[in-house]
Amino acid sequence: MSKYIAAIDQGTTSTRCILFNHQGNIVSVGQKEHEQIYPQPGWVEHNPEEIWKNTLEVIAIARINVSATSADIAAIGITNQRETTVVWNKRTGRPYYNALVWQDTRTTDLVARYEKEGGLNQFRDKTGLPVSTYFSGLKLQWLLENVDGLRADAEKGEAIFGNIDTFLIWNLTGGAHGGIHVTDVTNASRTQLMNLHTLQWDQDMLTAYNIPAKMLPAIKSSSEVYGTVTNEVLPGVPVAGDLGDQHAALVGQTCFEPGMAKNTYGTGCFLVMNTGSEIKMSDHGLLTTIAYRFGNEPVQYALEGSVAVTGALVQWVRDNLGLIRKSSDIEKLARTVEDNGGAYFVPAFSGLYAPYWRNDARGVIAGLTRYVNKGHIARAVLEATAYQTLDVVNAMEQDSGIKLSSLRVDGGMVLNQLLMQFQADILNTQVVCPAVAETTALGAAYAAGLAVGYWKNTDELKQNWAVAHTWDPNMDDSKREELYKGWQKAVTKSYAWMD
């Protein structure tokens, strides 16, 4: 039997390849950052060719670290930054334009047009999503309307579309020489072009967004063999798992029962709750999405609350303000004070996501007095992540009718003890971090491993899950209410900044 499963974790700031063993433990990692491109305010782009080149490099690094050959690797799973939109020529493999990143807000005018014509929720019953700059469909429409020659090539079937997962699978399995053009149900559910009920591209959505069906990949399950690697990096290894990053983290946290939830603290914050085989539409500003689908088993649905800016706020404090030298310094700075000094930071840099969905909001620091110093600002930065999570948990409990008994957490920010304790305090709920914190990559590995029989079933995956750390709430109710009231007031100050 092969020793490892490989997971490619293509994130917003870097690409990684992680090799996992049968116990779900990490045996090797390769990682490389890629350039963040900001051509105009609100525009965020990545170079797809740089990402593909980095993907090949990190696979090689992870393999060489442990002297692994193709024979040692049972399968590759892919997880990716969702909604980030790529269009390329299927004959040449060349992208027509940079990838439009999920954070990109250049489609604001299109959102306003659809809001005027039918309201932001006009497609929710089919797609589970509001009209927003967030999702791939409007980004694809913008590319078709603004890139010379693209629409003509799309109509001919030469220009093809995908989120980053699709682009990587196509390249791994042959590229211009027979590459497989597929996506999975989780990534498809983030385009706003797939019907949640049929799990197929919806013709009404394609018409509404004026998108040729020929551009779109085939929709597959999250766990099946799509094809095999054709290049020299891992020749012959099956590509057998595909999950958007937040869905992958749900799988990596083994949240296989309805009501189980995880929160991933990365560039943004993404709280996902498994709702089982039932579609639950949200009345409180959450997204209805796919949790995962393994092979031919019934699809599992989820509720999700997406927060655009959490870890990215720490990076902004580091890079734009220069208050800290490296991101991990934020905790030390925040610990120089006892509390936030009355200051609140609402990081609505590109509007507010769940549960508010305010495209007109922009970032504010509220409650400033002469007393506030950089320690208070650092604390307000960390607390913003916890407050935004509480907003989403409150909405989730109302929509699902399920009270959260504990929150499983992962992502880079879980290393911040101050943040995690404050998160437990403000939620008044236990917060639990697993022994393997790289749950996003692990979820992709699990999906691929299930497809090729490396793991027998989900029960085997549950046995791998172990607790590394637990934070229990330790805050007076009155204090919690006072702090949250201040946050809610601060949020309203960010509204209606953009006309």
Disulfide bonds with the S-S distance in Angstrom:
none
